[in-house]
Amino acid sequence: MGDIFALNSIGKKLLLILMSVAITAIVIITFTFSAYEYTTAKQEQVDSLNTLEEILSPTITAAVLFDDKDAIQELIDPILIRSDIVSIQVTDIQHNVLASANKVVSNDSHSIRDQLIDTTTIAHELVLDGRRYGYLVIVADDSYIVNKATVYGYFVVGLLIFTLAMSLLLSLILRRRFLKPILHLAKVADDVSHSNDYSLRAKELPNDEVGQLSNRFNDMLKTIEQRDNILETKVKRRTEELETANEQLLELAYKDGLTGLPNRRYFYEKLQGLLLIKDKFFALIFLDLDGFKEVNDTLGHDYGDLLLQQVSKRLKNCVREHDTVARLGGDEFTIILEDVCNKQQLTKIANQIKTTLMDPIVIKSERIQITGSTGITIAPKDGDTLEELIKHADQAMYLAKNKGRNRFEFFCYSIEEQAIKKRQLVEDLKTAIYDSQLTLHYQPILKANEPLITKAEALLRWQHPDKGLLGPSEFIPLAEEYGLIKEIGQWVVNQVVNDALELQQINTDIQISLNTSPLEIDERGKWARNWLQTLANNPIKPGSILIEVTENTLMTPGTSIQQQMQLLSQQGIKFAIDDFGVGYSSLSYLQQLEIDIIKIDHSFVANLETTPSSHALIRAIVTMAHNIGLKVVAEGIENQAQYQTLKDLECDFFQGFLFYRPLSKQEFISHCLRKTYHRNE
């Protein structure tokens, strides 16, 4: 009996052991499969979240790019329908929150089990065209997975009697029941992410939580599709606007607004591009209109603009279609003739341009005659850099102007040598002003039947350290061209006044005349103010200074120049018209201005014996001058016959090499002021 009980006890123990082993095996197997399912579900959850972020990323990135926070909010709100998603957040690159959505959970619903649930955070960069604009962050909890594991636990506790096969079968049934719809959604999301086809939809499911999630997912895809279409339309419109704006900017950047020709910028880039092409030859033409300033001054800038437009059209008609005609600015044009280097062919084109420009242009019933000075260079013979070609074309063009205009010149290196010499002379002239290299010579002016010399003309000379004594014709044009004439003019004024003070100590009646460049006389009155200041610092006898001005300077009476002359006349300054008869010859200003003397140009005196008209003109000038109370000086007298004729014509004063050449101040004092001059009458 005891053995039976013992056996029974052993059997019970064995049964218990077997049951324990079975239960342990069931529990281990159950927990093993539960862990497997948990890991699988966790990975699937992460994959689905990543897929969801990839779907949302392009649209949210576009919304972030346009700073459309409302659109971002509309895109992320539907995501909360998914039961395991706790919150969604969109931030910019500095992690500033642009939009967020959080699942609302009441405080009463929290349990100890809920507090043990972990969360998973998935962050995705918002990138467009390789540039990062922000982040999409989704936080999901493990409630779904924990619920699933709990079900397994309940089955283990309540249904230990079921076999492992039943548990596995139940696990498969549960997996099929709960995860298949989510996996389907994940697959659809993945397809959308890879194809960017937002017209795809998930299958409709029964109206449970998973079915609602599927419906919300489809609604989200529909919203994204609509937003994508709107965004695509906006991007297309913006792209078209940008393309139009770029075309307009390019047109403004490379086209001259007045003529429609390529501008300076285009010209430089085109020229540089041609120079970069190996073995490329072409011709460069610089053209400057002659007399364009006079058109602007006399007719107005409106006429000048219309003239430039007509010239542009004519120049384009003189060249081939693929050649380049550009306007550098003002009245300067350039022409690039590609694959042309033959001088004969270039001469033909230059002559055609010259002839075309010479045809009169009618603008608003005004007939305008215009010509051009042209310089031509050939690349790479005349230069293989942009700077060299432009400089050489410019030098050739200026040579054409200096030779009389309305012509063309080919560049040669002798032109550059002349330009270098000219530039060096300008630099020397700048130094001469401050190194006391300038000096004044005086040429006496004699009065008929008067032995005493009471007038002389101050003539500027430059004692160049290398070239010797230079006359004004050798450097005054340079001074006017390079803006040095006012400084030289002020030096002459100061020197003449100082010399006049010294000469008055010998002859109180001496009068010194000096030439004034039209460029010295400004419209704002500074020229007259400088004279007044000099006179205030050096009180000389009234009438001892005579300023010679040209007819062209006095062309328009009533201007500031005449007002300045009147102001100086009130201070004892006298005025003479130099080279009378070769300028505008308008006689009206003779009565309106404070003019004392008329100087007959030497060209009339030179032709006096050979040209009857010169004799008649001088007679008319003298008669007219005397009738209005003016004196007459004849200059450039070189022989006795000229002097006798001019004396017979009743000229008042005489000047020329027949009597004296220009003298230094000391020579003038010694030969003219300290002794009486006697002439053979």
Secondary structure, 3 states (H helix, E strand, C coil): CHHHHHHHHHHHHHHHHHHHHHHHHHHHHHHHHHHHHHHHHHHHHHHHHHHHHHHHHHHHHHHHHCCCHHHHHHHHHHHHHCCCEEEEEEEECCCCEEEEEECCCCHHHCCHHHHCCCEEEEEEEEEECCEEEEEEEEEEECHHHHHHHHHHHHHHHHCCCCCHHHHHHHHHHHHHHHHHHHHHHHHHHHHHHHHCCCCCCCCCCCCCHHHHHHHHHHHHHHHHHHHHHHHHHHHHHHHHHHHHHHHHHHHHHHECCCCCCECHHHHHHHHHHHHHCCCCCEEEEEEEEECHHHHHHHHCHHHHHHHHHHHHHHHHHCCCCCCEEEEEECCEEEEEEECCCCHHHHHHHHHHHHHHHHCCEEECCEEECCEEEEEEEEECCCCCCHHHHHHHHHHHHHHHHHCCCCCEEECCHHHHHHHHHHHHHHHHHHHHHHCCCEEEEEEEEEECCCCCCCEEEEEEEEEECCCEEECHHHCHHHHHHCCCHHHHHHHHHHHHHHHHHHHHCCCCCCEEEEECCHHHCCCCCHHHHHHHHHHHHCCCCCCCEEEEEECHHHCCCCCHHHHHHHHHHCCCCEEEEEEECCCCCCCHHHHHCCCCEEEECHHHHHCCCCCHHHHHHHHHHHHHHHHCCCEEEEECCCCHHHHHHHHHCCCCEEECCCCCCCEEHHHHHHHHHCCCCCCCC
